[in-house]
Amino acid sequence: MLRTLGHRALTVVSTTLMLLGGSLLATAPPSAAHAAVPDTIPLQITNNSGRGEQVYVYNLGTQLSTGRQGWADANGTFHPWPAGGNPPAPAPDASIPGPAAGQSTTIRMPKFSGRIYFSYGRKLVFRLTTGGLVQPAVQNPADPNRDILFNWSEYTLNDSGLWLNSTQVDMFSAPYSVGVQRADGSTAGAGRLRSGGYTAVLDALRGQPGGWAGLIQTRSDGTVLRALSPLYGVETGALPASVIDDYVNRVWQKYTASTLTVTPFAHQPDVTYHGRVLGDVMNFTDSAGAVVTSFQKPDASSVFGCHRRLDAPNDQVRGPISRTLCAGFHRSTLLTNPHQPDSGAAGFYQDAVTNHYARAIHAQMADGKAYAFAFDDVGNHESLVHDGDPRQARLTLDPFS
């Protein structure tokens, strides 16, 4: 299915949390100390891909000062989307010519909650419904972007600074990394694969029994386009719906007779919740013994999407517990550690039944960090850079090796 802008991305919620592409970016309230963040900052895009196709760049998002959706041109000027239609109408061409191989180009990023898309060889197809922008949804074979090689980064720029991430929540595709230059001239980066990491991730999926190779999509000319996330693998039938049932069953059995303790806030170690299973339901109680929330036994879609039976509303109880549970299922740590979340990554993905997509991606990241599922930021294992006084952002199109 095609999805409209706002299904996962570009939503600003009242507690100053930005939900971007399934990745939760926590931002501090604006302060006088950071009020000097300019209306736009430069984004240097460098093409180290080694590919010869024309690159197209798009800067799409929500203007934070007005809440309007639209796009920014190379100068950072905001353009609101026109009214859409039913059926969806073509969106204005928001593409910006990207750098040739071995070259760099600089555009301006406005105060957006948005995405930087880039594509190789062909422009992306965007359409507008009466509800907003229709984003690419390549799990749908009929999506017009299915055979285009592309990817995207996510960012929020506001008066408190810049949050910029790389993401594989929806798919693993054209490799790239992100970075920020600070006021003192130092830099921070995230999302860079190890040498040979792109090929190694795809080879790991090909070699993993149980349908994981089916996540890989290719074009008719043999070009590898991407690997879909496990959520979309289950939705499209590439992965069997029972792919994680064995692990879920073992977790439910374990916590029928023992307690799962969740401490969802690192800065509030005294806030704990205690989970016990009764039948198909895991009930969580607070320190007073009162039931605060309950979860039905999740299926693969609920686990891989961190939604449905593991929905995580933007509150202070169910959402934080669900985020922790979801991360524990993806990382297969719920059986080995009854105190969640885990602080270190050494025990992640060790069970035979695990998120092998996330396992392969994290293993090939230069610093081990990635947004391989929606709540990969639990325990700070995400590929994110942040600075309160950014001077320049960086997006590097990395080699396909």
N, C-alpha and C positions, 0 to 999 in steps of 0.2 A: 504494500500500500504506500501511496505517497503520503507524507506527513507535512503538516503546516508548521511554520515557525512558531515555536512555543510548546511543541509536544514534549521536548526535553530541554530545548535550548533557549537562552536569551530571556529568562524569566527573572525579574527582580522581585524579591519578597521582602516583607516588612522588617525582618530582623537583620537586614543587610547581608543576606546570603545570596550568592549568585549561583544558579543552577545552570550549568553550561554543558550541553552534550552529555548529560548524565554525570558530570563531574561537579562536585560541590566546592565552590571557591568561596572561602570565608573572607569577608572584608570588614575592616574596622570602620566605625562611623567616621564621616568626614571631620577633620579637626583643623584648627587654625594653622597647625604646624605644616599641614600638607595642602593648604588652600592655594599654594603657588603652583600646583600641578597645572601645566598649560592646557588649553582647550584641545590641542593636538600634540602628538609627539611623533618623531620619525620612526618608521619601521624599515630597516634595511633588509631586503630580500636578496639572498645570494644563491645562485644556481650552481651547485657542485654535483648535480645529478649525473653528469656525463651523457645526458640524453640530448638529442638534437632538435626535438619538437619545440614549436612555439609554446611558451607558458602563458597561461591566463590567470590573473589574480582577481579575487573579489573580496570586498570588505563589507559584510552584511551584518545588520544587527538592530538593536533597540537604542535609540538616542535617550540617554539617561535623564536629560533635563526635561524632556517632554513625554517620554514613554512611547513615542512614535517609532514604528518599524520602517526601515529603509536601508539605503546603502550609502557608502562614502566613495567619492572619487579619489584620484591619486593625491589631491591636495588636502584631503580630509574633509571636504565639504559634504554636508549631509543632504541627501535627496530622499524624501519620503516616497514610499511606494504608492502608486495610484490605486484606485479601487480595483479589486479583482472581480472575477466573474464565476459563474457556474454554468458550464464547465470552466475550469481554470483558464485564465487568459495569459498570454505571454507577458513576462515581466520585462521592463526596460533592460537594455544591455548594460549591465553594471561592470563589465570586464575591464581590467586594466592590463595592458601588455606587460608581461613579466620579463625578467632578465634572460638573455641567451646563456647557453652553457658557458661556465667560467666567468660570468659577469654578475654584477649586482645592480639593483635599482632601489630607490628609496621612495616610499609613499608616506602619507601622514595618517595616523590613527586618531580618530576623535574619541570623545568620551562616550563609549559604547559598551554595551554588553553584547558581544558579537562573535562572529567567526571570520577568519581569513581562509577562504577557499583558494586552492590552486589546482589547475588542470594542465595536462600535457596534450598538445596536438589538436584538441577541440575545445570549443567553449562549452561550458555547462549550460544546461537547460533549466531555467527557473520560470515558474508560473505563479500566478496570483489567484487565490480564491477569495470569496467574500470574507473569509476569516484570516487572511494574511498570506505570507509567502509559502509556497510548496517547496520543500527541500528535497534533494536527491534521496531516494530510498532504494538502493541497488539490490536489496533482498527481493525486490519485485522484478521479475524478468522483463516486464513491460516498461519499466522506468526508462525514460529517454537517456538517462545518464549511465545506464548499465554497462555500456561498452567504452566508457571514457575512463582514462586513468586519472584519478584525482584524489585529493585529501583535504583536510582542513585543520586549522588550529583554532583555539578559543581564547577569548580574552575579555577582561573587564578593565576599563580605564576610567577612573573617577577621581574625585578630589583627594582620596586617600592613596592613590598610586595606581600601579599596574599589576594585574594578575594575568599571566600568560601561560598556557599549557599546551602540551602535545596530548593527543588523545587517540586511543584505540578502542574506545567504548563500543563503537558501532562496527568498526572494521580496522584491519591492519592493511595498510596500503602504501602508496608512494612515501618513502622515508623522508623525514624532516626532523629538525631540532629547533628549539627556540632559545632566546636569551634576552637579557636586559643589561644595559650599561647604567651603572649607578653614578651619582653625582661626584664621587671621588675618583671616577675613572675605572673602577673595578667592574667586572662582569660576572654574571651568573648564567648558567645554561641548564637545559633539561631536554630529554627526549632523544639524545643521540644514541644510535645503535653502535655496538661494537663492530670492528672491522669484520665483514662477512656476516653480520647479524641479520640482515634482511633475508638472505638466502637461508640462513640457519633456522629462522622462524618457520619459513615455508616448508623446509625439509622436515622439521620436527612434527608439523601437522601431517605431512604426507606419511610419516613413519609411525604415527600413533593409531593403533587399532581402534575400532568402534565408531567410525564415521567421521573422524576429525579431518581427514583429507578432503571431505566433501565441502568444507568451508571455503576452499580455494576456488575463486572464479577466474576464468581465463576468457580471452577474446578469441574469435574464430581464427585469427592469425597466430595464435599460440601465446600471445602476450599475457602474462599473469597480471591481473588487475587488482586483486585484493584477496584477503581472507575475511569472511564474515565473522562477526562475533558469535559465540555460542547461542546467544538469545535468538539471533536471526537464523542460525543453523537449525535450532529446534522448530522455529516458526515455519521454515521452508521445507523441513523434512530431511535436511542434510545430516542432522544429528538425530538419533532416535530420541523420542520423548522420555524414554526411561534411562537416559545416559547417566543421570546422577542419583537415581532412585536408591541404589544400594547404600550410598553414603548417607542419604537422608534417613533411610530406615534405621541405620546403625546409630545415628545421632538421636533419633526419637527413642530408640530402645535404651540407650545409655542414660538419658535424662528422665526416664521413667523411674529409675531407682536412685539417681543422684541429682545434684543441683548444678546448674550452669549459672555462674556469676558474671554479670556484665557491669563494667565500669565505663560508661560511654564517654565521659569527659576527662581528659588527661589533667585538666586544671582543677577538677573537683573529685579527688580520689575518694571522698566520703559518700559520693552519690553512687550507690550500687543497686542493682536489681537482680532478683534471683528467679531463675526459670526452672520449672518442673513440668514434665509431660503427663497429661491425663488423657488417655485415648489418643485422638488425633490432634490434640490441642496442647500447645506449650503456653502455660500461664506464667506471667512475670509478676512478682510481688515486690513491694518496696520494703524499707527497713522496718516498717510497722506491721508487715505481713499482709497488707491490703493488695489485692490484684489490681495492677495498673494497666495492663494490656495483655492480649492473648493472640497467638498466631496459630492458624491452621497449618497442618503439615504441608510444607511447600512442594510444588512440582518443579520440573526443570526450568520452565519459563519464569516462575516466581523467583527462583534462585538467580538465574543468569541475568534477568532483567531488574533484579532488586525492586520488584513491583508485585502487583496482585496480592498474593498471600504474604509477601514481605514488603508491603507498601511502607514508605517512609515519609509521613507527612512532616511539614515544617513546624514541629512542636518540640517540647523539651523532654518528652518521655518515649512515646512509641517510635518516633522517627529515629532518635539516637540508638535505641535498642535494636531496631530493624537494621540500621546501617551496620551495626556491629555483627549481628547474626549473618547478614548477607556476606560481609567480608570473610567471616569464619567458614561459611560454606564454600565460597570460591577458593579460598586458600587451604581448605581441608584441615583446619586446626581445631575444630570443635570436639573431636574425639580425643585429641592429645593434650588439650589444655582446657580445663573447666573454668578458667578465669580469662575472660575475653574483654578487649582485644589483645592479641599478642603484640609485644613491643618490638620483637625482632623478626627478621625474615627467614632465619635459618630453618625453621620448621614448616615453612609454607610449601604447599603443593607436593607433599611427600606421600600422600595416600594414592593408591592406584586409581581411585575414583576422585578426580579433581577437575579443575578448569585448566585443561592442558593448553588451551589458547593463551590464557594469562601466564601460565608457567613458562611457556616458550618465549613470550615477549619479554617478561622480566629478566629471564636468563640471558637475553641478548642485549639488554640495555647497558650502556657503559657504566652507569651508576646504579643499576638495578632497579630504577624507579620508572613507573609507567602508569598511565590511566587505562588499564586493561579491562576494567569493569567499572560500573557506575560509582561505587564507593571505595575505590582503590586508595582514596585519601585517608581512610581509617588507619591510624598509626603512622601517617605521613610517609606513605610509600608511593606517592603520586609524582608525575613529571610536571612540575609547576615551578615557575619563577615569579617572584614578587619583589617589588621595591616601591617604597613610599614616595620617592622623588626620582622617577626614571628620566634619563636623558635620551635614551634611544632603545628601541626594541629590535630584536633580530629574528628572522626566520630563514633558516638555511635548508635548501632542498638538497638532501644528502644522496650519496651514491646508491644504486640498486645492486648492492653486492653483499 
